[in-house]
Amino acid sequence: MRIHDFILGLLTVLLGCITVWLSKDFPSLPRQDYGAGTFPTLVAILLIAMGLILCLRGWIRRGPLIIWQDAIPIGHVLFCIMAVVVAVTGYILLEPVLGFPIVSLVMLTVLIGIFTKGRWWLAISVATVATLIIWLTFAELLLVPLSLGILEEVIY
């Protein structure tokens, strides 16, 4: 089943608005320009912006609101779910030892490679950029330290 982009865009905008509304009452941090609600609000603003773009795309394309497509084999669905569960479990167990950069890069590369049916150059590229963006967002912007693991000895 494929749902029209306009409907998905509206749901995304609604989710963003709810997130902004719920995060506005988060407490602020002492001597900080931002508080606990900053990150959820930033994510919500991005959700609203991307939802509006999706709405515009759906409005331009028009078409039926729901399109029924061929069924996805249940084995494939279970494999994808298990791949994510194994990746998250592996992250939880390996991140304290190996560190965020290594675990994130490997985990994202493997998941994207599997989900794109072996497009490994794409997987490596996207995983590298995503790991870097996540690191910069948390470590530099939000000042939340992420474990370097075994890289700590190399860097320091």
DSSP file (Angstrom, degrees, kcal/mol; ACC not computed):
  #  RESIDUE AA STRUCTURE BP1 BP2  ACC     N-H-->O    O-->H-N    N-H-->O    O-->H-N    TCO  KAPPA ALPHA  PHI   PSI    X-CA   Y-CA   Z-CA
    1    1 A M              0   0    0      0, 0.0     2,-0.5     0, 0.0    67,-0.2   0.000 360.0 360.0 360.0 135.2    0.0    0.0    0.0
    2    2 A R  E     -A   67   0A   0     65,-3.0    65,-2.6     0, 0.0     2,-0.4  -0.983 360.0-150.2-121.2 123.7    1.3    3.5   -0.9
    3    3 A I  E     -A   66   0A   0     -2,-0.5    63,-0.2    63,-0.2    62,-0.1  -0.741  31.8 -98.0 -94.2 140.1   -0.2    6.5    0.8
    4    4 A H     >  -     0   0    0     61,-3.0     4,-2.0    -2,-0.4     3,-0.5  -0.193  26.5-123.5 -57.7 142.8   -0.3    9.8   -1.0
    5    5 A D  H  > S+     0   0    0      1,-0.2     4,-2.6     2,-0.2     5,-0.2   0.812 108.7  60.5 -59.3 -32.5    2.5   12.2   -0.2
    6    6 A F  H  > S+     0   0    0      2,-0.2     4,-2.2     1,-0.2    -1,-0.2   0.916 106.9  44.9 -63.7 -42.4    0.0   15.0    0.7
    7    7 A I  H  > S+     0   0    0     -3,-0.5     4,-2.3     2,-0.2    -2,-0.2   0.927 114.3  48.3 -67.5 -45.1   -1.5   12.8    3.5
    8    8 A L  H  X S+     0   0    0     -4,-2.0     4,-2.2     1,-0.2    -2,-0.2   0.885 110.9  52.4 -62.6 -37.5    2.0   11.7    4.8
    9    9 A G  H  X S+     0   0    0     -4,-2.6     4,-2.6    -5,-0.2    -1,-0.2   0.914 108.3  49.8 -63.3 -43.3    3.1   15.4    4.7
   10   10 A L  H  X S+     0   0    0     -4,-2.2     4,-2.5     1,-0.2    -2,-0.2   0.915 111.2  49.2 -61.8 -42.5    0.1   16.5    6.8
   11   11 A L  H  X S+     0   0    0     -4,-2.3     4,-2.4     2,-0.2    -1,-0.2   0.882 111.3  50.1 -64.5 -37.4    0.8   13.7    9.3
   12   12 A T  H  X S+     0   0    0     -4,-2.2     4,-2.3     2,-0.2    -2,-0.2   0.911 111.0  48.2 -67.1 -42.8    4.4   14.8    9.5
   13   13 A V  H  X S+     0   0    0     -4,-2.6     4,-2.6     2,-0.2    -2,-0.2   0.915 111.8  50.6 -62.5 -42.5    3.5   18.5   10.0
   14   14 A L  H  X S+     0   0    0     -4,-2.5     4,-2.4     2,-0.2    -2,-0.2   0.917 109.9  49.6 -61.4 -44.2    1.0   17.4   12.7
   15   15 A L  H  X S+     0   0    0     -4,-2.4     4,-2.2     1,-0.2    -1,-0.2   0.906 111.5  49.6 -61.7 -41.7    3.7   15.3   14.5
   16   16 A G  H  X S+     0   0    0     -4,-2.3     4,-2.4     2,-0.2    -2,-0.2   0.910 110.8  49.2 -63.1 -43.0    6.1   18.3   14.3
   17   17 A C  H  X S+     0   0    0     -4,-2.6     4,-2.4     2,-0.2    -2,-0.2   0.905 111.1  49.4 -64.1 -41.4    3.5   20.7   15.8
   18   18 A I  H  X S+     0   0    0     -4,-2.4     4,-2.6     2,-0.2    -1,-0.2   0.906 110.6  51.1 -63.7 -40.8    2.7   18.3   18.6
   19   19 A T  H  X S+     0   0    0     -4,-2.2     4,-2.0     2,-0.2    -2,-0.2   0.909 110.4  48.3 -64.2 -42.5    6.4   17.9   19.4
   20   20 A V  H  X S+     0   0    0     -4,-2.4     4,-0.9     2,-0.2    -1,-0.2   0.937 113.3  48.4 -60.9 -45.8    6.9   21.7   19.5
   21   21 A W  H  < S+     0   0    0     -4,-2.4     3,-0.5     1,-0.2     4,-0.3   0.904 114.2  44.9 -63.1 -42.6    3.9   22.1   21.8
   22   22 A L  H  < S+     0   0    0     -4,-2.6     3,-0.5     1,-0.2    -1,-0.2   0.807 113.9  49.1 -73.1 -28.7    5.0   19.3   24.1
   23   23 A S  H >< S+     0   0    0     -4,-2.0     3,-1.2     1,-0.2    -1,-0.2   0.531  87.7  83.7 -90.0  -4.8    8.6   20.5   24.3
   24   24 A K  T 3< S+     0   0    0     -4,-0.9    -1,-0.2    -3,-0.5    -2,-0.1   0.768  90.2  51.3 -69.6 -23.4    7.9   24.1   25.1
   25   25 A D  T 3  S+     0   0    0     -3,-0.5    -1,-0.2    -4,-0.3    -2,-0.1   0.354  78.6 122.7 -95.9   6.1    7.5   23.4   28.8
   26   26 A F  S <  S-     0   0    0     -3,-1.2    11,-0.2     1,-0.1     9,-0.0  -0.404  72.3-100.4 -65.2 145.2   10.8   21.6   29.2
   27   27 A P        -     0   0    0      0, 0.0     9,-2.2     0, 0.0    10,-0.3  -0.299  32.4-122.6 -69.1 151.0   13.0   23.3   31.8
   28   28 A S  B     -B   35   0B   0      7,-0.2     7,-0.2     8,-0.1     5,-0.1  -0.531  25.9-112.2 -87.1 160.6   15.8   25.5   30.8
   29   29 A L    >   -     0   0    0      5,-0.8     3,-1.5    -2,-0.2     2,-0.1  -0.716  36.5 -99.5 -93.5 143.1   19.4   24.9   31.9
   30   30 A P  T 3  S+     0   0    0      0, 0.0     3,-0.1     0, 0.0    -1,-0.1  -0.377 103.6   0.7 -63.5 137.1   21.1   27.2   34.3
   31   31 A R  T 3  S+     0   0    0      1,-0.2     2,-0.4    -2,-0.1     3,-0.0   0.751 108.4 117.1  56.7  30.3   23.4   29.8   32.6
   32   32 A Q    <   -     0   0    0     -3,-1.5    -1,-0.2     1,-0.1    -3,-0.1  -0.946  66.1-140.8-125.6 148.1   22.5   28.4   29.2
   33   33 A D  S    S+     0   0    0     -2,-0.4     2,-0.3    -3,-0.1    -1,-0.1   0.642  90.9  40.1 -77.4 -14.5   20.9   30.0   26.2
   34   34 A Y        -     0   0    0     -5,-0.0    -5,-0.8     2,-0.0     2,-0.2  -0.879  69.1-160.5-133.0 163.9   19.0   26.8   25.5
   35   35 A G  B >   -B   28   0B   0     -2,-0.3     3,-1.6    -7,-0.2     4,-0.4  -0.475  47.7 -65.9-128.7-161.7   17.3   24.1   27.6
   36   36 A A  T 3  S+     0   0    0     -9,-2.2     3,-0.2     1,-0.3    -8,-0.1   0.726 125.7  58.6 -66.1 -22.5   16.0   20.5   27.4
   37   37 A G  T 3> S+     0   0    0    -10,-0.3     4,-1.9   -11,-0.2    -1,-0.3   0.485  82.0  87.2 -86.4  -2.1   13.4   21.5   24.8
   38   38 A T  H <> S+     0   0    0     -3,-1.6     4,-2.5     2,-0.2     5,-0.2   0.957  89.7  43.2 -64.4 -52.2   16.0   22.8   22.3
   39   39 A F  H  > S+     0   0    0     -4,-0.4     4,-2.5     1,-0.2     5,-0.2   0.936 115.2  47.7 -64.0 -47.4   16.8   19.5   20.5
   40   40 A P  H  > S+     0   0    0      0, 0.0     4,-2.4     0, 0.0    -1,-0.2   0.884 112.8  51.1 -60.2 -35.1   13.2   18.3   20.3
   41   41 A T  H  X S+     0   0    0     -4,-1.9     4,-2.5     2,-0.2    -2,-0.2   0.906 109.3  49.6 -68.3 -40.6   12.1   21.7   19.0
   42   42 A L  H  X S+     0   0    0     -4,-2.5     4,-2.1     2,-0.2    -1,-0.2   0.926 112.8  47.0 -62.1 -44.3   14.8   21.7   16.3
   43   43 A V  H  X S+     0   0    0     -4,-2.5     4,-2.4     1,-0.2    -2,-0.2   0.904 111.9  51.5 -62.9 -40.6   13.7   18.2   15.2
   44   44 A A  H  X S+     0   0    0     -4,-2.4     4,-2.6    -5,-0.2    -2,-0.2   0.892 107.5  52.0 -64.6 -40.0   10.1   19.3   15.2
   45   45 A I  H  X S+     0   0    0     -4,-2.5     4,-2.6     2,-0.2    -1,-0.2   0.909 110.6  48.4 -63.4 -41.0   10.9   22.3   13.0
   46   46 A L  H  X S+     0   0    0     -4,-2.1     4,-2.9     2,-0.2     5,-0.3   0.900 110.3  52.1 -64.8 -39.4   12.6   20.0   10.6
   47   47 A L  H  X S+     0   0    0     -4,-2.4     4,-2.5     2,-0.2    -2,-0.2   0.926 111.1  47.2 -60.4 -44.5    9.6   17.7   10.6
   48   48 A I  H  X S+     0   0    0     -4,-2.6     4,-2.3     2,-0.2    -2,-0.2   0.929 113.7  47.5 -63.4 -45.2    7.3   20.6    9.9
   49   49 A A  H  X S+     0   0    0     -4,-2.6     4,-2.0     2,-0.2    -2,-0.2   0.936 115.7  43.5 -62.9 -47.2    9.5   21.9    7.1
   50   50 A M  H  X S+     0   0    0     -4,-2.9     4,-2.4     1,-0.2    -1,-0.2   0.864 112.3  54.1 -68.7 -34.5    9.9   18.4    5.5
   51   51 A G  H  X S+     0   0    0     -4,-2.5     4,-2.4    -5,-0.3    -1,-0.2   0.898 107.9  49.8 -64.0 -40.3    6.2   17.7    5.9
   52   52 A L  H  X S+     0   0    0     -4,-2.3     4,-2.5     2,-0.2    -2,-0.2   0.893 110.4  50.2 -65.3 -39.0    5.3   21.0    4.1
   53   53 A I  H  X S+     0   0    0     -4,-2.0     4,-2.5     2,-0.2    -2,-0.2   0.914 111.0  49.2 -63.8 -41.7    7.7   20.0    1.3
   54   54 A L  H  X S+     0   0    0     -4,-2.4     4,-2.5     2,-0.2    -2,-0.2   0.889 110.2  51.2 -64.2 -39.6    6.0   16.6    1.1
   55   55 A C  H  X S+     0   0    0     -4,-2.4     4,-2.6     2,-0.2    -2,-0.2   0.925 110.7  48.6 -61.5 -45.0    2.5   18.2    1.1
   56   56 A L  H  X S+     0   0    0     -4,-2.5     4,-2.3     2,-0.2    -2,-0.2   0.917 111.0  50.2 -62.1 -43.7    3.6   20.5   -1.8
   57   57 A R  H  X S+     0   0    0     -4,-2.5     4,-2.2     1,-0.2    -1,-0.2   0.920 112.8  46.5 -60.4 -44.7    5.0   17.5   -3.7
   58   58 A G  H  X S+     0   0    0     -4,-2.5     4,-2.2     1,-0.2    -2,-0.2   0.877 110.7  52.7 -65.7 -37.5    1.7   15.6   -3.2
   59   59 A W  H  < S+     0   0    0     -4,-2.6    -2,-0.2     1,-0.2    -1,-0.2   0.901 111.7  46.1 -64.4 -40.6   -0.3   18.7   -4.2
   60   60 A I  H  < S+     0   0    0     -4,-2.3    -2,-0.2     1,-0.2    -1,-0.2   0.904 117.5  42.2 -69.1 -41.6    1.7   19.0   -7.5
   61   61 A R  H  < S-     0   0    0     -4,-2.2    -2,-0.2    -5,-0.2    -1,-0.2   0.780  84.8-179.0 -77.7 -27.9    1.5   15.3   -8.4
   62   62 A R     <  +     0   0    0     -4,-2.2   -57,-0.2    -5,-0.2    -1,-0.2  -0.258  20.4 130.1  56.5-148.6   -2.2   14.8   -7.4
   63   63 A G        -     0   0    0     -4,-0.1    -1,-0.1   -59,-0.1   -59,-0.0  -0.301  62.4 -27.9  97.8 177.7   -3.3   11.2   -7.9
   64   64 A P        -     0   0    0      0, 0.0     3,-0.1     0, 0.0     0, 0.0  -0.311  50.8-131.2 -68.7 150.9   -5.2    8.6   -5.7
   65   65 A L  S    S+     0   0    0      1,-0.2   -61,-3.0   -62,-0.1     2,-0.4   0.827  92.2  25.6 -73.5 -31.9   -4.8    8.9   -2.0
   66   66 A I  E     -A    3   0A   0    -63,-0.2     2,-0.5     2,-0.0    -1,-0.2  -0.999  65.3-167.9-135.7 133.0   -4.0    5.2   -1.5
   67   67 A I  E     -A    2   0A   0    -65,-2.6   -65,-3.0    -2,-0.4     2,-0.5  -0.983  17.4-140.7-120.6 123.9   -2.5    2.8   -4.0
   68   68 A W        -     0   0    0     -2,-0.5     2,-0.2   -67,-0.2     3,-0.1  -0.726  27.9-179.2 -84.7 127.3   -2.5   -0.9   -3.3
   69   69 A Q        -     0   0    0     -2,-0.5     3,-0.1     1,-0.2    -1,-0.0  -0.592  38.2 -62.7-115.9 179.2    0.7   -2.6   -4.4
   70   70 A D        -     0   0    0     -2,-0.2    -1,-0.2     1,-0.1     2,-0.1  -0.283  63.3 -99.2 -61.4 148.5    2.0   -6.2   -4.3
   71   71 A A        -     0   0    0      1,-0.1    -1,-0.1    -3,-0.1    -3,-0.0  -0.395  30.9-124.1 -69.3 145.0    2.4   -7.7   -0.9
   72   72 A I        -     0   0    0     -2,-0.1    -1,-0.1    -3,-0.1     5,-0.1  -0.772  35.1-104.5 -88.0 132.6    5.8   -7.7    0.7
   73   73 A P    >>  -     0   0    0      0, 0.0     4,-1.7     0, 0.0     3,-0.7  -0.329  22.0-132.3 -59.6 136.5    6.9  -11.2    1.7
   74   74 A I  H 3> S+     0   0    0      1,-0.3     4,-2.7     2,-0.2     5,-0.2   0.814 105.1  61.6 -61.7 -31.1    6.7  -11.7    5.4
   75   75 A G  H 3> S+     0   0    0      1,-0.2     4,-2.2     2,-0.2    -1,-0.3   0.890 104.0  48.5 -62.1 -39.2   10.2  -13.1    5.5
   76   76 A H  H <> S+     0   0    0     -3,-0.7     4,-2.3     2,-0.2    -2,-0.2   0.904 111.1  49.9 -67.4 -41.3   11.6   -9.9    4.2
   77   77 A V  H  X S+     0   0    0     -4,-1.7     4,-2.3     2,-0.2    -2,-0.2   0.935 112.6  46.6 -62.7 -46.7    9.7   -7.8    6.7
   78   78 A L  H  X S+     0   0    0     -4,-2.7     4,-2.6     1,-0.2    -1,-0.2   0.879 110.8  53.3 -64.1 -38.0   10.9  -10.1    9.6
   79   79 A F  H  X S+     0   0    0     -4,-2.2     4,-2.3    -5,-0.2    -1,-0.2   0.922 109.9  47.5 -62.2 -44.3   14.5   -9.9    8.3
   80   80 A C  H  X S+     0   0    0     -4,-2.3     4,-1.9     2,-0.2    -2,-0.2   0.910 112.9  48.6 -64.2 -42.9   14.4   -6.1    8.2
   81   81 A I  H  X S+     0   0    0     -4,-2.3     4,-2.3     1,-0.2    -2,-0.2   0.930 113.1  47.4 -62.8 -44.9   13.0   -6.0   11.7
   82   82 A M  H  X S+     0   0    0     -4,-2.6     4,-2.9     1,-0.2     5,-0.2   0.864 107.6  56.5 -66.1 -35.5   15.6   -8.4   13.1
   83   83 A A  H  X S+     0   0    0     -4,-2.3     4,-2.2     2,-0.2    -1,-0.2   0.915 110.2  45.0 -61.6 -42.4   18.4   -6.5   11.3
   84   84 A V  H  X S+     0   0    0     -4,-1.9     4,-2.6     2,-0.2     5,-0.2   0.915 113.4  49.8 -67.8 -42.7   17.4   -3.3   13.2
   85   85 A V  H  X S+     0   0    0     -4,-2.3     4,-2.5     1,-0.2     5,-0.2   0.921 112.8  46.7 -62.4 -44.3   17.0   -5.2   16.5
   86   86 A V  H  X S+     0   0    0     -4,-2.9     4,-2.8     2,-0.2    -1,-0.2   0.901 112.5  50.9 -64.3 -40.6   20.4   -6.8   16.1
   87   87 A A  H  X S+     0   0    0     -4,-2.2     4,-2.4    -5,-0.2    -2,-0.2   0.924 112.4  45.0 -63.9 -44.6   22.0   -3.5   15.1
   88   88 A V  H  X S+     0   0    0     -4,-2.6     4,-2.5     2,-0.2    -2,-0.2   0.918 114.9  48.4 -66.2 -42.9   20.5   -1.6   18.2
   89   89 A T  H  X S+     0   0    0     -4,-2.5     4,-2.2    -5,-0.2    -2,-0.2   0.925 112.4  49.2 -62.2 -44.3   21.5   -4.5   20.5
   90   90 A G  H  X S+     0   0    0     -4,-2.8     4,-2.9     1,-0.2     5,-0.3   0.891 110.0  51.7 -61.4 -39.8   25.0   -4.5   19.0
   91   91 A Y  H  X S+     0   0    0     -4,-2.4     4,-2.4     1,-0.2    -2,-0.2   0.937 109.5  49.2 -61.9 -46.5   25.3   -0.7   19.4
   92   92 A I  H  < S+     0   0    0     -4,-2.5    -2,-0.2     1,-0.2    -1,-0.2   0.896 118.7  38.9 -60.7 -41.3   24.3   -1.0   23.1
   93   93 A L  H  < S+     0   0    0     -4,-2.2     4,-0.3    -5,-0.2    -2,-0.2   0.856 124.3  35.9 -79.2 -36.0   26.8   -3.7   23.8
   94   94 A L  H >X>S+     0   0    0     -4,-2.9     4,-3.1    -5,-0.2     5,-0.6   0.722  96.9  77.2 -94.8 -23.3   29.7   -2.5   21.6
   95   95 A E  H 3X5S+     0   0    0     -4,-2.4     4,-1.5    -5,-0.3    -1,-0.1   0.878  92.1  52.9 -60.9 -41.1   29.6    1.3   22.0
   96   96 A P  H 345S+     0   0    0      0, 0.0    -1,-0.2     0, 0.0    -2,-0.1   0.846 120.7  34.3 -63.1 -29.4   31.1    1.5   25.4
   97   97 A V  H <45S+     0   0    0     -3,-0.6    53,-0.5    -4,-0.3    -2,-0.2   0.930 131.3  26.4 -88.7 -53.6   34.1   -0.5   24.3
   98   98 A L  H  <5S-     0   0    0     -4,-3.1    53,-0.5    51,-0.2     4,-0.3   0.750 106.4-125.4 -86.2 -25.2   34.6    0.5   20.6
   99   99 A G     X< -     0   0    0     -4,-1.5     4,-2.0    -5,-0.6     5,-0.3  -0.039  25.3 -76.0  96.6 158.9   33.2    4.0   20.8
  100  100 A F  H  > S+     0   0    0     47,-3.3     4,-2.9     1,-0.2     5,-0.4   0.911 120.8  54.3 -60.0 -48.8   30.5    5.9   18.9
  101  101 A P  H  > S+     0   0    0      0, 0.0     4,-1.9     0, 0.0    -1,-0.2   0.912 114.1  39.8 -58.7 -44.1   32.4    6.6   15.7
  102  102 A I  H  > S+     0   0    0     -4,-0.3     4,-2.5     2,-0.2     5,-0.3   0.957 119.9  43.4 -69.4 -50.3   33.3    3.0   15.0
  103  103 A V  H  X S+     0   0    0     -4,-2.0     4,-3.0     1,-0.2     5,-0.3   0.917 116.0  47.9 -64.3 -43.9   30.1    1.4   16.0
  104  104 A S  H  X S+     0   0    0     -4,-2.9     4,-2.7    -5,-0.3     5,-0.3   0.929 112.9  48.1 -63.3 -45.4   27.9    4.0   14.3
  105  105 A L  H  X S+     0   0    0     -4,-1.9     4,-2.0    -5,-0.4    -2,-0.2   0.930 117.1  41.5 -61.6 -46.7   29.9    3.8   11.1
  106  106 A V  H  X S+     0   0    0     -4,-2.5     4,-2.6     2,-0.2     5,-0.2   0.936 116.2  48.8 -67.6 -46.4   29.8    0.0   10.9
  107  107 A M  H  X S+     0   0    0     -4,-3.0     4,-2.6    -5,-0.3     5,-0.2   0.936 115.0  43.6 -60.6 -48.4   26.2   -0.3   12.0
  108  108 A L  H  X S+     0   0    0     -4,-2.7     4,-2.8    -5,-0.3     5,-0.3   0.895 113.0  52.4 -66.1 -39.2   24.9    2.3    9.6
  109  109 A T  H  X S+     0   0    0     -4,-2.0     4,-2.5    -5,-0.3    -2,-0.2   0.939 112.6  44.4 -61.2 -46.9   27.0    0.9    6.7
  110  110 A V  H  X S+     0   0    0     -4,-2.6     4,-2.6     2,-0.2     5,-0.2   0.941 116.0  46.3 -65.0 -47.0   25.7   -2.6    7.2
  111  111 A L  H  X S+     0   0    0     -4,-2.6     4,-2.8    -5,-0.2     5,-0.2   0.942 116.1  44.1 -62.3 -47.2   22.1   -1.6    7.6
  112  112 A I  H  X S+     0   0    0     -4,-2.8     4,-1.8    -5,-0.2     7,-0.3   0.899 113.4  52.2 -66.0 -38.7   22.1    0.7    4.6
  113  113 A G  H  <>S+     0   0    0     -4,-2.5     5,-3.2    -5,-0.3     6,-0.5   0.909 113.2  44.1 -61.6 -42.3   24.0   -1.9    2.5
  114  114 A I  H ><5S+     0   0    0     -4,-2.6     3,-1.3     3,-0.2    -2,-0.2   0.936 115.1  47.6 -66.9 -46.0   21.4   -4.6    3.4
  115  115 A F  H 3<5S+     0   0    0     -4,-2.8    -1,-0.2     1,-0.3    -2,-0.2   0.716 112.6  48.8 -73.0 -19.8   18.4   -2.3    2.8
  116  116 A T  T 3<5S-     0   0    0     -4,-1.8    -1,-0.3    -5,-0.2    -2,-0.2   0.254 116.6-112.9-100.4  12.6   19.7   -1.0   -0.5
  117  117 A K  T < 5S-     0   0    0     -3,-1.3    -3,-0.2     1,-0.2    -2,-0.1   0.907  80.4 -34.4  59.4  47.9   20.5   -4.6   -1.7
  118  118 A G  S   <S+     0   0    0     -5,-3.2     2,-1.8     1,-0.2     3,-0.2   0.661  84.8 144.0  90.1  17.7   24.2   -4.3   -1.8
  119  119 A R     >  +     0   0    0     -6,-0.5     4,-2.1    -7,-0.3    -1,-0.2  -0.570  21.2 167.1 -86.1  75.8   24.8   -0.7   -2.9
  120  120 A W  H  >  +     0   0    0     -2,-1.8     4,-2.9     1,-0.2     5,-0.2   0.797  66.0  56.1 -69.9 -32.9   27.9   -0.5   -0.6
  121  121 A W  H  > S+     0   0    0     -3,-0.2     4,-2.3     2,-0.2    -1,-0.2   0.917 111.2  46.0 -65.2 -40.3   29.4    2.7   -1.9
  122  122 A L  H  > S+     0   0    0      2,-0.2     4,-2.8     1,-0.2     5,-0.3   0.925 113.0  50.8 -62.7 -44.3   26.2    4.5   -1.1
  123  123 A A  H  X S+     0   0    0     -4,-2.1     4,-2.4     1,-0.2     5,-0.2   0.921 111.9  45.7 -61.0 -46.1   26.0    2.8    2.3
  124  124 A I  H  X S+     0   0    0     -4,-2.9     4,-2.2     2,-0.2    -1,-0.2   0.912 114.9  48.2 -64.7 -42.4   29.6    3.8    3.2
  125  125 A S  H  X S+     0   0    0     -4,-2.3     4,-2.3    -5,-0.2     5,-0.2   0.951 115.4  42.3 -64.0 -50.5   29.0    7.4    2.0
  126  126 A V  H  X S+     0   0    0     -4,-2.8     4,-2.8     1,-0.2     5,-0.2   0.905 114.8  51.0 -65.3 -41.7   25.8    7.9    3.8
  127  127 A A  H  X S+     0   0    0     -4,-2.4     4,-2.4    -5,-0.3    -1,-0.2   0.890 110.8  49.1 -64.0 -39.4   27.0    6.2    7.0
  128  128 A T  H  X S+     0   0    0     -4,-2.2     4,-2.2    -5,-0.2    -2,-0.2   0.943 114.8  43.2 -65.4 -47.6   30.1    8.4    7.0
  129  129 A V  H  X S+     0   0    0     -4,-2.3     4,-2.6     2,-0.2    -2,-0.2   0.917 115.4  49.3 -65.3 -42.9   28.2   11.6    6.6
  130  130 A A  H  X S+     0   0    0     -4,-2.8     4,-2.7     2,-0.2     5,-0.2   0.911 111.0  49.5 -64.3 -42.6   25.5   10.6    9.1
  131  131 A T  H  X S+     0   0    0     -4,-2.4     4,-2.6    -5,-0.2    -1,-0.2   0.921 112.7  47.9 -62.0 -43.2   28.1    9.6   11.7
  132  132 A L  H  X S+     0   0    0     -4,-2.2     4,-2.7    -5,-0.2    -2,-0.2   0.921 113.0  47.3 -63.7 -44.6   29.9   12.9   11.2
  133  133 A I  H  X S+     0   0    0     -4,-2.6     4,-2.6     2,-0.2    -2,-0.2   0.917 113.4  47.8 -64.4 -43.3   26.7   15.0   11.4
  134  134 A I  H  X S+     0   0    0     -4,-2.7     4,-2.5     2,-0.2     5,-0.3   0.927 113.0  49.2 -63.2 -44.0   25.5   13.1   14.5
  135  135 A W  H  X>S+     0   0    0     -4,-2.6     4,-2.8    -5,-0.2     5,-0.6   0.943 113.8  45.0 -60.1 -48.8   28.9   13.5   16.2
  136  136 A L  I  X>S+     0   0    0     -4,-2.7     5,-1.9     3,-0.2     4,-1.2   0.888 113.1  51.4 -64.6 -38.8   29.0   17.2   15.4
  137  137 A T  I  <>S+     0   0    0     -4,-2.6     5,-2.4    -5,-0.2     6,-0.2   0.952 121.4  30.2 -63.0 -50.0   25.5   17.8   16.6
  138  138 A F  I  <5S+     0   0    0     -4,-2.5     6,-3.4     3,-0.2    -2,-0.2   0.949 127.5  37.4 -77.8 -48.6   25.8   16.1   19.9
  139  139 A A  I  <5S+     0   0    0     -4,-2.8    -3,-0.2    -5,-0.3    -2,-0.1   0.891 131.1  23.2 -75.2 -39.6   29.5   16.7   20.8
  140  140 A E  I  <<S+     0   0    0     -4,-1.2    -3,-0.2    -5,-0.6    -2,-0.1   0.889 131.1  32.0 -96.3 -45.0   29.9   20.3   19.4
  141  141 A L  I   <S+     0   0    0     -5,-1.9    -3,-0.2    -4,-0.2    -4,-0.1   0.945 132.2  27.0 -81.1 -50.9   26.5   21.8   19.3
  142  142 A L  S   <S-     0   0    0     -5,-2.4    -3,-0.2    -6,-0.2    -4,-0.2   0.530  96.0-132.1 -92.2  -6.7   24.7   20.2   22.2
  143  143 A L        +     0   0    0     -6,-0.2    -4,-0.2     1,-0.2    -3,-0.1   0.851  55.0 146.1  56.8  38.5   27.9   19.5   24.3
  144  144 A V        -     0   0    0     -6,-3.4    -1,-0.2    -7,-0.1     2,-0.1  -0.925  47.9-130.5-103.8 112.7   26.8   15.9   24.9
  145  145 A P        -     0   0    0      0, 0.0     2,-0.4     0, 0.0    -6,-0.0  -0.408  18.0-157.4 -68.9 135.1   30.0   13.8   25.0
  146  146 A L        -     0   0    0     -2,-0.1     2,-0.0   -11,-0.1   -11,-0.0  -0.922  29.7-101.2-110.4 138.6   29.9   10.7   22.9
  147  147 A S        -     0   0    0     -2,-0.4   -47,-3.3     1,-0.2   -50,-0.0  -0.299  24.3-166.2 -63.0 133.8   32.2    7.8   23.8
  148  148 A L    >   -     0   0    0    -49,-0.3     3,-2.1     1,-0.2   -46,-0.2   0.630  23.3-176.5 -90.0 -17.7   35.4    7.5   21.7
  149  149 A G  T >   -     0   0    0      1,-0.3     3,-1.3     2,-0.2     4,-0.4  -0.339  69.5  -1.4  59.4-128.2   36.1    4.0   23.0
  150  150 A I  T >> S+     0   0    0    -53,-0.5     4,-0.6   -52,-0.3     3,-0.6   0.694 128.2  68.3 -69.8 -17.9   39.3    2.6   21.7
  151  151 A L  H <> S+     0   0    0     -3,-2.1     4,-2.9   -53,-0.5     5,-0.3   0.686  81.2  77.3 -73.3 -16.5   39.9    5.8   19.6
  152  152 A E  H <> S+     0   0    0     -3,-1.3     4,-2.4     1,-0.2    -1,-0.2   0.887  93.9  48.7 -61.0 -39.1   40.4    7.8   22.8
  153  153 A E  H <4 S+     0   0    0     -3,-0.6    -1,-0.2    -4,-0.4    -2,-0.2   0.833 114.0  47.0 -68.5 -32.2   43.9    6.4   23.1
  154  154 A V  H  < S+     0   0    0     -4,-0.6    -2,-0.2     2,-0.2    -1,-0.2   0.909 118.0  39.4 -75.2 -43.6   44.7    7.2   19.5
  155  155 A I  H  <        0   0    0     -4,-2.9    -2,-0.2     1,-0.2    -3,-0.2   0.899 360.0 360.0 -76.7 -42.3   43.3   10.8   19.6
  156  156 A Y     <        0   0    0     -4,-2.4    -1,-0.2    -5,-0.3    -3,-0.2   0.417 360.0 360.0-102.1 360.0   44.5   11.8   23.0
